[in-house]
């Protein structure tokens, strides 16, 4: 399949890495020649230096026979024009655009734009994706990462293993025997910065980060077994009143259970705009690192602080200061993945990587229709794939123990007509079942082969 990716930044690089690794013909376009050189030196892709919206540049990139174009430059206008040119001049059938400006999004999501006027098949909004991720983190304060699967019946949770965790130094096989009715599987473990898929003989140690796939109804019990306590979020402080902070505050205001929200925004204009858009949220204008302002926002008695400014270092320092002043939980927005290892030493409870959420969202729309969901783990180290089993799939009708899954892949859950089931070696995968598989990035192509999926959109 021939795919053109416009934008060689962090998102474009990760998308190119995924798609080129799956043996697609990928061409990356960017007006920054240095970024193009870097991406062609590190990945098996072609690169074109130039403005992505220019017809002659797209022609050089092979737009005349391209199957898909992904416009992920830093400019909304360039992304929209690129899709228009791809449609009108080159008749590219599938067009995906990343848009940030709320005004465009409001118009598009309210159907004021029609396909004939603005031919974009899929709009990806990083701010909306990040806001949704932030709400999921707030809903599961004991987990540093959460994502929903299997029509809401299955949930992925990232859990930090503390020294007082009741099940440390216990083989995972023994955990299955001890809690036989718990519908949960440890699908991934990060130890000393390295992510891997555990075997039944592996144990969990203090300092590990475990990725647990569980039936949504069993989340509370699973957290309790791993020594975590779920607390209700009644007081939340949001640092940053941009699109992300505003979207989270609006969602919290809409909840039936009253959540008291206070927001701190440094820019006076942005603070005034947020105050106009919100009803019950108190908006304070000032520096989120100012201890006096944090105290005025009620940080000492807050259940959670959400730092979502556009500056990673501000988010990190604000989260640290909030915890030091008594806030029970901190959630931090971090664009730079190299800062993620600092989360533990800085005692930051959860983080959101906009690049990861955006990449996951784009991949979800790129892959075959039978792949219902894709979630990227860490710095694109692994993926969770949710897919429906076809009759032609090699795994259809097979017991899990008889399927030659790669070592870096593990089935986390299966949705059958009767509901979600916890997979065991004796579980038979039937046609029509929906499976969730945790796979290291190098093993994703083999998992897709077993599922008999390919990148398609017809």
N, C-alpha and C positions, 0 to 999 in steps of 0.2 A: 504494500500500500504506500502511496506517495503522499507525504504530508509536508506542508510548509508551516514553520513556526516563526512568527514575527516577534522579535524581541529576544535578545540573548542574555537577559538579566537572570536573576535567581530562579524565577518561575520558568522562564523559557528553557534555561539550562537543564532543570530537573525533568521537564516534560520531554525534552530531546533525549535525555539520558534514558528515560523509561522506554520511549518508542523506538529509538535506534537499537536498544538492547533486545528488542523483540523483532529484529530483522526487518524493520520498515525502512523505506527510502525517505530519509528526513533531510530537509534543507532549512537552515536557520538564516533569517534575514535581520540585520540590525545596522543602524547607521554609525555605530561605534565599531570601527575596524579592529580595535584591540580586543573587544569582547568576542567578535567573530573569530579572530585568530585563536583565542583561548578555547573556544568551544570546539573548533575543528581540530585543535591539537589534542584534546582530551577525549573526544567522542568520535564515533564513526558516523559523522554527518558531513554534509556539504554546507558551505557558508557563503553568503552573499552580503557584501557591505553596501548599504544604501538605504534610502527611505522606503519603509515597507509599503506605503500607500501608493508609491509611484508605479504605474503600469509596466514601464520598462524594467524596473527592478524585479517585480513579480514574474515577468516573462522570463528573465534570466534565471529565476529560482525554479522554473519549471511549472508555472501555474497553468499552462495550457493542458497538461495531462495530470494535474494534481487531483487527489480525491478529497482532501481536507485542508483547511487553513485555520490556524489557531493564532489569533491576533492578541498578543500579550505584551505589547510595548507599554511604556510608562504613560502614554498619552491616550486618553479616551477617544479623542477626535481622530487620531491616526488609526486606532483600532477599528472605529466605525467606518471610516473611509476605506480602509483596507478590505473590509468585508464587502462594501459596496462595489469596489473595483473587481474583487474576486468573483462577485456574482454577475455584474453587468458585462464585463469584458471577457472573463475567462470561464464563466459558468461552472465554478467550483461548487460541488453539490453540498458540502458540509462546512459551515462557517461558525467558529466559536470566537467570541470576543470577551475580553476582560474589561469591565467598565467600573469606575470608581465614583464619579460625580453623582451625588444623590438626585440631582435634577433629571439627569438622563434616566436613572433607574426608576424614579417615580413615574416618568412618562412611559417607559417601556413596560413596566409591570402593570400599568393601568390600561394597557392595550391602545394607547394613543398612537404608537408606532405599529404599522402593519408590515408584514413581511415584504410586500411589494415596495414599500417606502424605505425600509431599512432592513435589508435581507441578512439578519443574523439569526442563526438557528438556535444557538445557546448563548445566553449572557451569564457571565461569571462575575459576581460581585465579591471581591475579597473582604470588604467591610461586613457584608451580610454573613458571609461564611464565618468570619472571626467572631462576630457577635453571637452567632448560634453556638460556636464552640465555647465561648465564655459562659453562656447560659448553662451549657451542659456541665462545665466545671463547677459552677455554683450549685447545680443540682446534686452533684456528688463531691462534696468537699473533702472526703477522705481519699479521693483518687486524684492523681495528677494528670490523668488523661482518660477521656471517656468518649465513646462513639456508639451509636445505636445501629443494630442490624436486625434482619429477619422480621421486618414489619413491626419493630419495636419489642419483639419478644426476647431478643438477645442483646447483650451489651458488652463491649470491650472496656475493661478498666485497667488503668496503669496504677499500681500500688507500690509505694516505697516500703521495703521490708525493714522494720525497726528492730533493735536488739530485744525488745520485749514481745515480739511477735510469737504467738503460741506454737507456730508450726515450723519454726526455723530448725535446721539440721534434721529434717525429716524427709526421707525419699518421697517423691511425688506419688509413687505407686502406693505407699502406705497411707498417704492422704486420701486417696481414692477409697481405700478399704475403711478408713476411719469415718469418712463422711460420704457413705455410699449414696445417700439420697440428694446430695448437693449437686445441682446441675451446673457445674463449673469446671473449666479446664485451664491449667496454666499453659498458655501457648507460646510465651516468649519470656526470656529473662535477660536483663542487662546487668552485667557484672564487670566492674572495673572499666566501664565505658564500652564494653563489647556486647552486642546483642546476639543472642543465639536461641535456637529452638531446643528446649530441654527434652530429655528422655525420661522414662519412668524411674530410672535409677538416680537422676539428679536431685539435689537438695537445694533449698533456699537458705541463704545466709544473710545476716544483718548487713545492710548496705546495698543489697540487690534491689533492682526494680523489676517487679513481676507484672507481666501483661496477662490478665485473667479474662477469659471469655465465659460469661455466665448467663443463665436465664435471668431476664430482668426481674422476675419475681423473687429470685434468690440473691439479689445484690446485697441486701441488708445482712443476710446470714453469712454470705461469703466474706463481707468486710469484717464482720464480727470474728469469724474464724481466723482471719489474718490480723486480728488485733486492732482493727480500725473502728472508730465510733462515729456514726452519722449524726451531725448536728443540723438543726434548722437554721437557715439563713434569714434573720429578721432585720438586721441592720447592715447595709452594704454601702461602702464608700467607693465611688468611681473617680479615678484620677485620669482626666482626659475627656473633654466634652466634644470630640469630633464625631464622625459618623458612627464609629464603633461604640463609643461610650453612650451616645444618644440612643442608638438602637437597643442596647442592653437596658438602659434606664426605662425606655418605653415598654419593653417586654416585661420588666419587673413591675411597672405600674399597672399593667393589664392583668396581673395575677390576682386570683381570688383571695389568696392569703396575703394580707397586707405586708409588704416589705418596705421598710423605711430606707430611702435612698438619698444620699447626698453626693454631690459632684463637685470636683475642683477642676477648674480650667484656667490656664495661664492667660490666654488671649481674651481680652475683654469682648471683642466682637463675637468670637465663637461662644463665649459664655452667655452672652445676651441671646444669641440664636438658640442655644440649648434651652435656656430658661423659657423662651417663647414657645418652644416645641413640647416642653414637658409640663405636666399638671401638678404632680405631687412631689416632684424631686426638687430639693433645695440646691441651687447652683451657687457656688462660691467662686469668685474671681481672684486668682492668685497662684502662687507656686506650690505644686504638690509636694515639694520637698520641705516646705516651711513647717516646722514643728508646731508653731502656734496655730497656723491655719488648719493643720491636720487635727489638732485638738478641738478646734472650733467645729470641725466636721464630725466630731464624735468618734475619732479613730480608736480611742482607748476602750470603748465599749462595742466596737464594730465586730460583727461576725466575720466579715470578709472585706478585703480591699481588692479592687480590680484596677491595675495600672495599665492603661491602654493609650498612652500618648504615642506620638510618632518618633520618640527617641528611646532607644533600648536602654541606655544607661540611666535615663530618668526613671524609667519603669522599674529597673532593678533597684536603684537606690530608694525610690519611694516605697517599694515593697518591703525592703529591709527596715526602713525607718518606721513604717506602719506596724510591722511585727514587733519591733523593739519597744514601741509605745503601747503595746497591749492588744493589737488586733489579732484575732484568733487564726485567720487564714489569709494568705496572700496569693493572688493570681496575677501573673506578669505576662505582658505581650512582648515577645522577643523575635525580631526579624533575623538576627545573626545567629545561625545554629552553633557557632563556636562558643557562644556564651552559655549554652544550655548546661554544660558541665558545672557551671557556677551555681546552679539552682540549689543543689544539696548543701554545699558549704555556706551559702547565704541564707539557708532556712526558708526558701521560697517554696510554697506548697505545690503550686501547679503553674504551668506556662502554656502559652498558645503561640504557635509558630504560624504566622499568616501564609508563609510560603507553602508549608505542608498542607494547610487546609485548602488553599487554592489549587495546588497540584492534585490533591485527592479529588476535588470537585471536577476539574477538567478531565482527569482520567476516567471518572465515572461516566462522563458523557462521550468519551472517545471510544471506549471499548464496546465490544459486541453487546447487542441487546440482552443476551442471556446473562451477562454480567450486570447484576443489579446494583452493585456498590463496590467502591474501592476506597480504602483508607490507608494513607501513607504513614508509616511509623518512623519517628525520629528524623534523621537527615536522609530520608529515602532509603533507609537500611532494609526495611521490610514492608510488606503490604498485607492487609486483610482483604481478601476477595470474597464477595458474596455472589454466587452464581447458581442458576438453575441447571440441573443435570439433564442433558439431552439423552434421547434413546440411543444415539450414536456414540455417546461418550464411553471411553474404555472403563470408566468406574461404575457405569450403570449396571445394577444387578449384582455388584460385587460387595463382599464384606470388606470393611476398612483394612483389616489385617492382610487381605490378599491383594491390595492395591499397592503398586510400586511407587509410593510417594517419595519424592527426594528427601534427603535427611533434613533439609532446611524448611520443611513444610509440615503442618499439623492441622488436622480438622478440629475446629473449635466448637461448632454446633451444626445441627441439621434441622431444618424445618420440614416436617412431614404433615400430611393432612390432619393428623391428630394433634399437632403442636410441635414445639421445639423439643428435641431430645438431646441428651448429652451423648456424644459419640464414644463408643468403645470399639475394641478390635472386632467384636462380633456384630456390630451394627452394619446392616446391609443398606447400601445407598441405592435408592430406586429412581427410575426415570421420573422427573417432575419434582424431586426433592430439591430444596434450596440449601446449599452448603456454604459455610463460612470457613475459609482456609487461611491460616496465618502462614506466610511464605517469605523467606529471605529474598531480597531483590534478585539475586542470581538464580533463584529457583522459580521465579514467577513464570517464565516462558514454559517450563516443564509442567507446572500446575495448569496453565492454560491449555497445554496440549492434552492433558488428562481430562480436562473439562470440555475439550474440543471447542474452545472459543477462539475467536480471532477478532482483530479490529475490523469492525464493519458497522454500517449504520443504515442498512436497508431493511 
